């Protein structure tokens, strides 16, 4: 077995040779070859024991620096190969680790450390859950029927069907199915400060009223008069016609008041139909206060503006009306669905009809003490 000598022993042999002891005698006495002796003399010649120790420390430090440099170069290559974008999800990090190992010689442990992923998570494989697959399928079906519904309203519809699942689970399935509703583009116009609206305390206290325009398949324009109750969020009436004058508006309001009673106030913009003599005289005769917003400030009538946005997205933009009769039929169907089936987050996910019934029974919001000031 080849003997190993310490630096101190090697320097001692060299000192003996310098003192006159023959090299062959040293080799025979201590059991090493003459070639080893001359290699030692080339390396340690003229050194003392402290000098040899410093040399050994420098070699160890140099080896460590080389290793760190090699690791840093490899890390840079791996990051350049895999990290073209931010890695936020575990699946994206798994893919990055796979790319790193494919394109470089980096180890799995080092790649996981670079992307911030546990090796346990790297090797985790999710188990198929048939219940979640069925629930996701039902979510897709409901989202197809209600194109502008987010996961919270879809969750409310699932609860009605008896599905016992919390909102976090529904949100995960909703995201996995790619059902997120795109935000409507922000309108560009005069920058105005939004005015906080006071929420009414009872039905028929304040109605909001506005117009929405659309076109038939033949290009002829139609107008839809939208009227909502700010407290119950009910669509009081939706009237479509080619032209709607101030007198027409009065007839619609009079017909609605026969079934619901007169409103205490009506909030409108300053359109000619709302500022004419017909509506002014009708309001004076029936004790109805007309609340006109400032020109160019639709946010002062935010409840009806929010309702109109829903109406456009869920009814007008989803249908191509061939005639005024068809438009009236579909709008009336949407109004029934809106009042009787569509859950509202502002009403604790009740429908406007359910909320109005709870108010008549003296059970506002099914036990909630305050009603949200959220818009439609």
HURA-V452892 format. One line per field, one symbol per residue. ss: DSSP state (H for helix, E for strand, - for the rest). A space follows every 50 residues. Layout:
ss: ???
//
This chain:
ss: ------HHHHHHHHHHHH----HHHHHHHH---HHHHHHHHHHH----HH HHHHHHHHHHHHHHHHHHHHHHHHHHHHHHHH-------HHHHHHHHHHH HHH----HHHHHHHH---HHHH-------HHHHHHHHHHHHHHHH----- HHHHHHHHHH------HHHHHHHHHH------------------------ -----EEEEEEEEEE-----EEEEEEEEE-----EEEEEEE----HHHHH HHHHHHHHHH----EEEE---HHHH-HHHHHHHHHH--EEEE-----HHH HHHHHHHHHHHHHHHH-------HHHHHHHHHHHHHHHHH---EHHH--E -HHHHHHHHH---HHHH---------
//
